[in-house]
Amino acid sequence: MAPVEDNDSGMESQEGSQAQDAPSKEFSPEKKLELEMDYDDEPDETLTERLWGLTEMFPESVRNATHAAAVNTQQGVKNLYGFSRSALWIVFSTSIILFAPVIFEVERAQMEEMQRNQQKQMLLGPNTAVSGGGMPLMPPMQR
């Protein structure tokens, strides 16, 4: 039993030292300085370098599928942008061609109406054009 006791006491001493290290989260100033210096010794990496390094952990098929998805998405966006430009050009140019004659006809009808009102005003006097009617009012009907 003596060897068992030696093993147990050895484990107890290791657990005791770990128990002492674990709860103490405060480091001495020397330890803090050492930890900060360890971080400074590492070379600075750019985001691109870090992402490139991460690609090595994925299988080739996943990398190829991701690349294909990115390229197809980019092409899809370009095609959608080109289509939307063409569609907008067609819609606006067609609407101008279709509605321009209607707008011109409405404007022409308004101009003719204004000319008629001016002629009535010149022939019948200024009060006739303001009242809006060329026909005199009929007398009210008697019962």
Buried (B, 14 or more C-beta within 10 A) or exposed (E): EEEEEEEEEEEEEEEEEEEEEEEEEEEEEEEEEEEEEEEEEEEEEEEEEEEEEEEEEEEEEEEEEEEEEEEEEEEEEEEEEEEEEEEEEEEEEEEEEEEEEEEEEEEEEEEEEEEEBEEBBEEEEEEBBEEEEEEEEEEEEEE
